[in-house]
Amino acid sequence: MEYLIISASLRSTSHSRAMAQRLTAAYAARQAPSALVDMRDYALPFCDGEQTREHPQVAALTERIAKARVVALAAPIYNYDVSAAAKNLIELTGSAWENKIVGFLCAAGGQSSYMSALGLANSLMLDFRAVIVPRFVYATGADFSDGKLVSPRVEARIEQLAETSMKLRYV
Ligand SMILES: Cc1cc2nc3c(=O)[nH]c(=O)nc-3n(C[C@H](O)[C@H](O)[C@H](O)COP(=O)(O)O)c2cc1C
């Protein structure tokens, strides 16, 4: 699928998943071919840098990422970074991220972790020559009510992420 959205939270009432679903709807409204992958549907091993890349679920995810032109990672912010589950996915799927256009949707508790995904963004740029979409979506608990996204500002940012990721081309 040209646009792959990955929901990396393992939480049942995840805010980043709600944003991933909203981005999926934004792509659908633009007739852009997209698919949503929910990490809760996978039981991935921790990356050991050896055999784990051959795990069947890892191989399936690697293929889906490799086939996408744009990958949007919706992730929780834990300890001033993306969650370990999100980072583990990238460690497991490694070079599938080469030359991708990558967008971020981050769910955090508060505003102070705003730049937390930049370490991962830098590694994607340096390791895999990924191009990071300069439309960063960052939401806090205040943007949700009963697990639902209720912030027009965040919704507008998601629309901008969809628009910009569709325009960006890797040359
Ligand atoms: C282990 C853990 C660490 C967290 N660390 C941070 C943090 O560093 N900064 C922050 O703003 N929120 C932090 N939070 C709050 C989460 O980012 C927040 O609950 C967010 O909604 C999680 O994303 P999700 O709803 O998609 O699972 C943390 C939560 C947990 C459980």
The ligand as an ORCA input file, in Angstrom:
! r2SCAN-3c Opt
* xyz 0 1
  C       5.712      4.339     30.930
  C       5.137      5.658     30.533
  C       5.994      6.721     30.305
  C       5.487      7.955     29.917
  N       6.353      8.980     29.660
  C       5.869     10.167     29.211
  C       6.770     11.223     28.883
  O       7.987     11.140     28.956
  N       6.227     12.404     28.457
  C       4.863     12.583     28.346
  O       4.437     13.672     27.956
  N       4.001     11.589     28.638
  C       4.480     10.391     29.057
  N       3.598      9.359     29.330
  C       2.162      9.530     29.045
  C       1.808      8.919     27.662
  O       2.562      9.523     26.631
  C       0.313      9.128     27.373
  O      -0.424      8.305     28.256
  C      -0.086      8.796     25.931
  O      -1.469      8.977     25.779
  C       0.320      7.388     25.539
  O      -0.013      7.130     24.188
  P      -1.228      6.125     23.811
  O      -2.479      6.707     24.432
  O      -1.278      6.145     22.314
  O      -0.900      4.774     24.343
  C       4.080      8.131     29.759
  C       3.222      7.055     30.008
  C       3.740      5.830     30.387
  C       2.788      4.673     30.627
*
